Amino acid sequence: MSARLLLLVGGDRGGRASLRGALEARGWTTVEAEDPEAALALADSVTLDGVLCVLAPGGGDSLDLLARLRERHPSAASVLLAPNGAAHAAHAARAGADHVLGAPLDATQLAEVLERALAARRAERLARAARHAAARGGPEPFVGASEPIRALERSARAALGAPAALIVGPAGSGKGVLARWLHRHGPRRDEPFVTVNAAAPEGRDGWPDLLELAHRGTLFVDEADALDVAAQEALAGALARGRVRRAGGGPERAADVQIVAATRALPEEVGRVQRPRDDLWRRLRAVTLVVPPLAARRSDLPALAEALLRDLEAETGRRAGRPTPAALAWIERQDWPGHVRELRAALERAAARAHGGPIGPEALGHGEGDGEPDDERLEVIERRHMTKVLERCGWRVEAAARRLGVPRSTLYERLKRMGLGRPR
């Protein structure tokens, strides 16, 4: 499990040190602030999973701080420590605290309370995302009026109901969103939509289980050019016969699925896959949808930015603000090599900086010193370091994860977020 970040606010230094030791022993990483001003400055620079606030004399400043931190980090667990917890419970709840703990404090109880509160916040967020997806049917892949995106929509509508399809586009361009759209608008819309990354550990085996899980629905295979021979055989069998044979033998089972594969390569280059099965790739190539890079549809960027901010509002339950005309003009001038994923990340950071107000170019990082905000500089450094380690390891993710000291799943997640992949 990756460490969770907790902000400790208030109290004396010795008390915070005692709390820090107890919580770090239970998997939390902590940062400290002596007063509300320092706490808010920290909250604007990091993503918090928890807040632990020691009630200040009089209580008002602490409760006001909790409310302001809740506004900035609505998914974080929030606990108030007070000598007489019951006396402050109602006010703390109105300020957004999940729990109030009184003296004497038990470290084990505190850790359990934080875990329960964090789990409850996560459940609330997932439920909200599910309601959002049900209400909107998920993000739309065809925002804008440019000819490239309209051509993609025409091709996608013509492909609805096809037994197989291949989506080609750069990392972060929205291939997964398009795959979901094909499922949601096709004849299998009421059946499962199952996603697997062929380059990730879960994409190395278990294909019979995945195909059974997607029975009558859609299986979306990302990074499909990493499919091994056994996976290709299972997918080809499902497409040809609607059946799959489980590992270890036994009777074949039903696997009536639509298979949507995605790669970063152009269709004629997909043959880079090791020992490709012509029957599988021929069926996938029969319907090929090419997602254009954002640089090829700059006129769509203002509308896309607005749509991404509306999605962000629905997911978080907070007002995200709207970009100013100057910000939209700046967005339209950028190349966005990380495509939709990069644009969304930039807008998410900008919305957090703007605190619900108008999003200007400065919130996007333009016009601040060298024009590159600290968190973006950090991502550039991280990208370079990860690339160097991967190159030294021959782009073997397991070996790179060991050298970086992170779980393999974490490295896969970062690679996907940054759009990094083995050079072609």
C-alpha positions as CSV (number, residue, x, y, z in Angstrom):
1,M,0.0,0.0,0.0
2,S,1.4,3.5,-0.9
3,A,1.8,5.9,2.0
4,R,-1.0,8.3,2.6
5,L,-0.2,12.0,3.3
6,L,-1.5,13.5,6.6
7,L,-1.3,17.1,7.7
8,L,-0.8,17.7,11.4
9,V,-1.8,21.1,12.5
10,G,-1.5,22.9,15.9
11,G,-0.5,21.8,19.3
12,D,3.1,21.8,20.5
13,R,6.1,20.4,18.7
14,G,6.5,17.5,21.1
15,G,2.9,16.5,20.8
16,R,3.1,16.5,17.0
17,A,6.3,14.4,17.1
18,S,4.5,11.8,19.2
19,L,1.5,11.7,16.8
20,R,3.8,11.6,13.8
21,G,5.7,8.6,15.1
22,A,2.5,6.7,15.9
23,L,0.9,7.4,12.5
24,E,4.0,6.8,10.4
25,A,4.3,3.4,12.0
26,R,0.8,2.7,10.5
27,G,1.7,3.7,7.0
28,W,1.0,7.5,7.0
29,T,3.4,10.1,5.7
30,T,3.1,13.3,7.7
31,V,3.7,17.0,7.1
32,E,3.3,19.6,9.9
33,A,2.1,23.1,10.4
34,E,2.2,25.2,13.5
35,D,-0.6,27.6,12.5
36,P,-3.5,28.0,10.0
37,E,-1.4,30.2,7.6
38,A,1.3,27.5,7.3
39,A,-1.4,24.8,7.0
40,L,-3.2,26.5,4.2
41,A,0.1,27.1,2.3
42,L,0.9,23.4,2.6
43,A,-2.6,22.4,1.6
44,D,-2.2,24.4,-1.6
45,S,1.0,22.6,-2.6
46,V,0.2,18.9,-1.9
47,T,-2.7,16.5,-2.2
48,L,-3.8,15.4,1.3
49,D,-5.4,12.2,2.3
50,G,-6.0,13.2,5.9
51,V,-6.0,16.2,8.3
52,L,-5.4,16.0,12.0
53,C,-6.1,19.3,13.8
54,V,-5.4,20.0,17.4
55,L,-8.0,22.4,18.8
56,A,-6.5,25.9,19.5
57,P,-7.5,27.9,22.6
58,G,-11.0,29.3,21.9
59,G,-11.5,26.9,19.1
60,G,-12.7,29.3,16.4
61,D,-9.5,29.4,14.4
62,S,-9.2,25.6,14.3
63,L,-12.8,25.1,13.2
64,D,-12.4,27.8,10.5
65,L,-9.2,26.1,9.3
66,L,-11.0,22.7,9.1
67,A,-13.7,24.2,6.9
68,R,-11.1,25.8,4.6
69,L,-9.1,22.6,4.4
70,R,-12.3,20.6,3.6
71,E,-13.0,23.0,0.7
72,R,-9.5,22.4,-0.7
73,H,-9.4,18.6,0.0
74,P,-12.9,17.2,0.1
75,S,-11.7,13.6,-0.2
76,A,-9.4,13.8,2.8
77,A,-10.2,12.3,6.2
78,S,-10.6,15.1,8.8
79,V,-10.2,14.6,12.6
80,L,-10.2,17.2,15.4
81,L,-8.4,16.6,18.6
82,A,-10.0,18.4,21.6
83,P,-9.6,18.0,25.4
84,N,-13.3,17.7,25.7
85,G,-14.4,16.2,22.3
86,A,-18.1,16.0,23.0
87,A,-18.4,19.7,23.7
88,H,-17.1,20.5,20.2
89,A,-18.6,17.7,18.2
90,A,-21.5,19.7,16.6
91,H,-19.3,22.7,15.6
92,A,-16.6,20.3,14.2
93,A,-19.2,18.4,12.1
94,R,-20.4,21.7,10.6
95,A,-16.8,22.6,9.8
96,G,-16.4,19.3,7.9
97,A,-14.7,17.1,10.5
98,D,-15.4,13.4,10.2
99,H,-14.6,12.7,13.9
100,V,-13.7,14.5,17.1
101,L,-11.4,12.7,19.6
102,G,-10.9,13.8,23.2
103,A,-8.3,13.1,25.8
104,P,-6.7,10.7,26.6
105,L,-5.7,10.0,23.1
106,D,-5.1,6.4,22.0
107,A,-2.9,6.1,18.9
108,T,-4.4,2.9,17.7
109,Q,-7.9,4.4,18.0
110,L,-6.7,7.5,16.1
111,A,-5.3,5.4,13.2
112,E,-8.5,3.3,13.0
113,V,-10.7,6.5,13.0
114,L,-8.6,8.0,10.2
115,E,-8.8,4.8,8.1
116,R,-12.6,4.5,8.5
117,A,-13.0,8.2,7.6
118,L,-10.8,7.9,4.5
119,A,-12.6,4.8,3.4
120,A,-16.0,6.6,3.8
121,R,-14.7,9.5,1.8
122,R,-13.5,7.2,-0.9
123,A,-16.9,5.4,-1.0
124,E,-18.7,8.7,-1.3
125,R,-16.4,9.8,-4.1
126,L,-16.9,6.5,-6.0
127,A,-20.7,6.7,-5.6
128,R,-20.7,10.3,-6.9
129,A,-18.6,9.2,-9.9
130,A,-21.0,6.4,-10.6
131,R,-24.0,8.7,-10.4
132,H,-22.2,11.1,-12.7
133,A,-21.4,8.4,-15.2
134,A,-25.0,7.2,-15.1
135,A,-26.4,10.7,-15.6
136,R,-24.0,11.7,-18.3
137,G,-23.3,8.3,-19.7
138,G,-19.5,9.0,-19.3
139,P,-17.2,11.5,-21.0
140,E,-17.8,12.3,-24.6
141,P,-15.0,11.6,-27.0
142,F,-16.2,14.1,-29.8
143,V,-16.0,17.5,-28.2
144,G,-15.4,20.2,-30.7
145,A,-16.3,21.0,-34.3
146,S,-13.0,20.5,-36.1
147,E,-12.9,18.2,-39.2
148,P,-10.6,15.6,-37.6
149,I,-13.0,15.1,-34.6
150,R,-16.1,15.1,-36.8
151,A,-14.5,12.5,-39.1
152,L,-13.7,10.3,-36.1
153,E,-17.3,10.6,-34.9
154,R,-18.6,9.6,-38.4
155,S,-16.3,6.6,-38.4
156,A,-17.2,5.6,-34.9
157,R,-20.9,5.7,-35.5
158,A,-20.4,3.5,-38.6
159,A,-18.5,1.0,-36.4
160,L,-21.2,0.6,-33.8
161,G,-21.9,-3.1,-33.3
162,A,-18.8,-4.3,-35.1
163,P,-17.5,-7.5,-33.4
164,A,-14.0,-6.0,-33.3
165,A,-12.3,-2.7,-33.7
166,L,-8.8,-1.1,-33.4
167,I,-8.3,2.3,-31.9
168,V,-5.0,4.0,-32.7
169,G,-3.7,7.1,-31.1
170,P,-1.0,8.6,-28.9
171,A,-1.0,8.0,-25.2
172,G,-3.4,10.3,-23.3
173,S,-5.5,11.0,-26.4
174,G,-8.7,9.3,-25.1
175,K,-8.7,5.9,-26.6
176,G,-10.3,4.4,-23.5
177,V,-13.0,7.1,-23.6
178,L,-13.7,6.2,-27.3
179,A,-13.9,2.5,-26.4
180,R,-16.4,3.2,-23.7
181,W,-18.5,5.3,-26.1
182,L,-18.5,2.4,-28.6
183,H,-19.8,0.1,-25.9
184,R,-22.3,2.6,-24.5
185,H,-23.9,3.3,-27.8
186,G,-23.7,-0.2,-29.3
187,P,-26.1,-3.2,-29.0
188,R,-24.1,-4.5,-25.9
189,R,-24.7,-1.4,-23.9
190,D,-26.5,-3.2,-21.0
191,E,-23.7,-5.8,-20.6
192,P,-20.3,-5.6,-19.0
193,F,-17.5,-3.4,-20.1
194,V,-14.2,-4.9,-19.0
195,T,-10.8,-3.2,-19.4
196,V,-7.4,-4.8,-19.3
197,N,-3.9,-3.4,-20.1
198,A,-2.0,-6.0,-22.1
199,A,1.3,-4.6,-20.9
200,A,0.4,-4.7,-17.2
201,P,0.7,-7.7,-15.0
202,E,-3.0,-8.5,-15.1
203,G,-2.7,-8.6,-18.9
204,R,-0.3,-11.5,-18.9
205,D,-2.6,-14.3,-17.9
206,G,-6.1,-14.9,-16.9
207,W,-7.5,-14.2,-20.4
208,P,-10.2,-17.0,-20.1
209,D,-11.4,-15.3,-16.9
210,L,-11.5,-11.9,-18.5
211,L,-13.3,-13.1,-21.6
212,E,-15.9,-14.9,-19.4
213,L,-16.3,-11.7,-17.3
214,A,-17.0,-9.7,-20.5
215,H,-19.4,-12.3,-21.9
216,R,-22.1,-10.6,-24.0
217,G,-20.4,-7.3,-23.4
218,T,-17.1,-5.6,-24.5
219,L,-13.5,-6.3,-23.7
220,F,-11.3,-3.3,-24.1
221,V,-7.6,-4.3,-24.5
222,D,-5.2,-1.3,-24.1
223,E,-1.6,-1.5,-25.2
224,A,-2.7,-4.4,-27.5
225,D,0.7,-4.6,-29.2
226,A,2.0,-6.1,-26.0
227,L,-0.3,-9.2,-26.4
228,D,1.6,-12.5,-26.0
229,V,0.9,-15.6,-28.1
230,A,-1.5,-17.2,-25.6
231,A,-3.5,-14.0,-25.2
232,Q,-3.8,-13.6,-29.0
233,E,-5.0,-17.2,-29.2
234,A,-7.7,-16.7,-26.6
235,L,-8.9,-13.5,-28.3
236,A,-8.9,-15.0,-31.7
237,G,-10.9,-18.0,-30.5
238,A,-13.5,-15.8,-28.8
239,L,-13.9,-13.8,-32.0
240,A,-14.1,-16.8,-34.3
241,R,-16.2,-19.2,-32.1
242,G,-17.6,-17.2,-29.2
243,R,-15.9,-19.7,-26.9
244,V,-12.8,-19.8,-24.7
245,R,-10.9,-22.7,-23.2
246,R,-9.8,-22.3,-19.6
247,A,-6.2,-22.9,-18.6
248,G,-5.6,-26.5,-17.7
249,G,-8.1,-27.9,-20.2
250,G,-11.7,-28.8,-19.6
251,P,-14.7,-27.8,-21.8
252,E,-14.8,-24.5,-23.6
253,R,-17.0,-21.8,-22.1
254,A,-19.1,-19.1,-23.7
255,A,-17.3,-15.9,-24.4
256,D,-19.5,-13.9,-26.8
257,V,-17.6,-10.5,-26.7
258,Q,-16.9,-7.5,-28.7
259,I,-13.2,-6.8,-28.6
260,V,-11.9,-3.3,-28.9
261,A,-8.1,-3.0,-28.9
262,A,-6.0,0.1,-28.6
263,T,-2.4,0.8,-29.7
264,R,-0.2,3.9,-30.1
265,A,1.1,2.6,-33.4
266,L,-0.4,3.3,-36.8
267,P,-2.4,0.3,-38.2
268,E,0.3,-0.8,-40.6
269,E,2.8,-0.9,-37.7
270,V,0.8,-3.0,-35.4
271,G,2.6,-6.1,-36.8
272,R,5.4,-5.2,-34.3
273,V,3.6,-7.4,-31.8
274,Q,5.6,-10.6,-31.2
275,R,4.5,-13.5,-33.4
276,P,1.2,-11.8,-34.5
277,R,-1.8,-14.0,-35.4
278,D,-3.0,-12.8,-38.7
279,D,-6.6,-13.9,-38.2
280,L,-6.9,-11.8,-35.0
281,W,-5.2,-8.6,-36.4
282,R,-7.0,-8.9,-39.7
283,R,-10.4,-8.7,-37.8
284,L,-9.2,-5.9,-35.6
285,R,-7.9,-3.8,-38.5
286,A,-11.2,-4.2,-40.4
287,V,-12.5,-1.3,-38.3
288,T,-9.7,1.1,-37.5
289,L,-10.4,4.4,-35.7
290,V,-7.5,6.9,-35.6
291,V,-7.8,9.4,-32.7
292,P,-6.2,12.7,-33.8
293,P,-3.6,14.5,-31.5
294,L,-4.8,17.7,-29.9
295,A,-2.2,19.7,-32.0
296,A,-4.3,18.6,-35.1
297,R,-7.5,20.1,-33.6
298,R,-6.5,23.3,-31.9
299,S,-9.8,24.9,-32.6
300,D,-11.5,22.3,-30.3
301,L,-9.3,23.1,-27.3
302,P,-11.6,25.9,-25.7
303,A,-14.7,23.7,-25.9
304,L,-12.7,20.6,-24.7
305,A,-11.3,22.6,-21.7
306,E,-14.8,23.7,-20.7
307,A,-16.1,20.1,-21.0
308,L,-13.2,18.8,-18.9
309,L,-13.9,21.3,-16.2
310,R,-17.6,20.4,-16.1
311,D,-16.6,16.7,-15.7
312,L,-14.2,17.7,-12.9
313,E,-17.0,19.6,-11.1
314,A,-19.4,16.6,-11.3
315,E,-16.7,14.2,-10.0
316,T,-15.5,16.4,-7.1
317,G,-18.8,18.1,-6.2
318,R,-16.9,21.5,-6.1
319,R,-17.2,24.5,-8.4
320,A,-14.1,24.4,-10.7
321,G,-14.4,27.9,-12.1
322,R,-14.2,28.8,-15.8
323,P,-11.1,29.8,-17.9
324,T,-10.9,33.5,-18.9
325,P,-10.6,34.3,-22.6
326,A,-6.9,34.9,-22.1
327,A,-6.5,31.4,-20.6
328,L,-8.4,29.8,-23.4
329,A,-6.2,31.6,-26.0
330,W,-3.1,30.3,-24.1
331,I,-4.5,26.8,-24.0
332,E,-5.2,26.9,-27.8
333,R,-1.6,27.9,-28.5
334,Q,-0.1,24.9,-26.7
335,D,0.9,21.7,-28.4
336,W,-0.2,19.4,-25.4
337,P,2.1,16.5,-26.2
338,G,0.4,14.5,-23.4
339,H,-2.9,15.2,-25.2
340,V,-6.3,15.1,-23.3
341,R,-4.7,13.5,-20.2
342,E,-2.2,16.4,-19.9
343,L,-4.8,19.1,-20.6
344,R,-7.1,17.6,-17.9
345,A,-4.2,17.5,-15.4
346,A,-3.3,21.1,-16.1
347,L,-6.9,22.2,-15.7
348,E,-7.3,20.2,-12.4
349,R,-4.2,22.0,-11.0
350,A,-5.4,25.4,-12.3
351,A,-8.9,24.9,-10.8
352,A,-7.3,24.1,-7.4
353,R,-5.2,27.2,-7.5
354,A,-8.2,29.4,-8.5
355,H,-10.4,28.1,-5.6
356,G,-13.6,28.3,-7.7
357,G,-12.8,31.7,-9.2
358,P,-12.0,32.5,-12.8
359,I,-9.0,30.5,-14.2
360,G,-6.5,32.9,-15.8
361,P,-3.3,32.1,-17.6
362,E,-1.3,32.5,-14.4
363,A,-3.3,29.6,-12.8
364,L,-2.2,27.4,-15.7
365,G,1.4,28.3,-15.0
366,H,1.8,30.9,-17.8
367,G,3.5,34.1,-16.7
368,E,4.9,32.7,-13.4
369,G,8.7,33.2,-13.4
370,D,9.9,31.0,-16.2
371,G,6.3,30.0,-17.1
372,E,6.6,26.5,-15.6
373,P,5.0,25.9,-12.1
374,D,6.8,23.9,-9.5
375,D,4.6,20.8,-9.8
376,E,5.2,20.8,-13.6
377,R,8.9,21.1,-13.1
378,L,8.8,18.2,-10.7
379,E,6.9,16.1,-13.2
380,V,9.5,16.8,-15.8
381,I,12.3,15.7,-13.4
382,E,10.3,12.6,-12.5
383,R,9.7,11.8,-16.2
384,R,13.4,12.1,-17.1
385,H,14.5,10.0,-14.1
386,M,11.9,7.3,-14.9
387,T,13.0,7.2,-18.6
388,K,16.6,6.9,-17.7
389,V,16.0,4.0,-15.3
390,L,13.7,2.3,-17.8
391,E,16.4,2.6,-20.5
392,R,19.0,1.1,-18.2
393,C,16.6,-1.8,-17.6
394,G,15.9,-2.4,-21.2
395,W,12.3,-1.1,-20.7
396,R,11.5,-4.0,-18.4
397,V,9.0,-2.5,-16.0
398,E,9.5,-5.1,-13.3
399,A,13.2,-4.5,-13.1
400,A,12.7,-0.7,-13.3
401,A,10.2,-0.8,-10.4
402,R,12.7,-2.7,-8.3
403,R,15.4,-0.2,-9.0
404,L,13.0,2.7,-8.3
405,G,11.8,1.1,-5.1
406,V,8.1,1.3,-6.0
407,P,5.5,-1.4,-6.5
408,R,5.1,-2.5,-10.1
409,S,1.5,-1.4,-10.2
410,T,2.5,2.1,-9.1
411,L,5.1,2.4,-11.9
412,Y,2.5,1.2,-14.5
413,E,0.1,3.9,-13.2
414,R,2.8,6.6,-13.5
415,L,3.8,5.5,-16.9
416,K,0.2,5.6,-18.1
417,R,-0.4,9.1,-16.5
418,M,2.7,10.5,-18.1
419,G,2.2,8.8,-21.5
420,L,5.6,7.0,-21.3
421,G,6.2,3.9,-23.3
422,R,8.9,1.9,-25.0
423,P,10.2,4.0,-28.0
424,R,9.2,2.6,-31.3
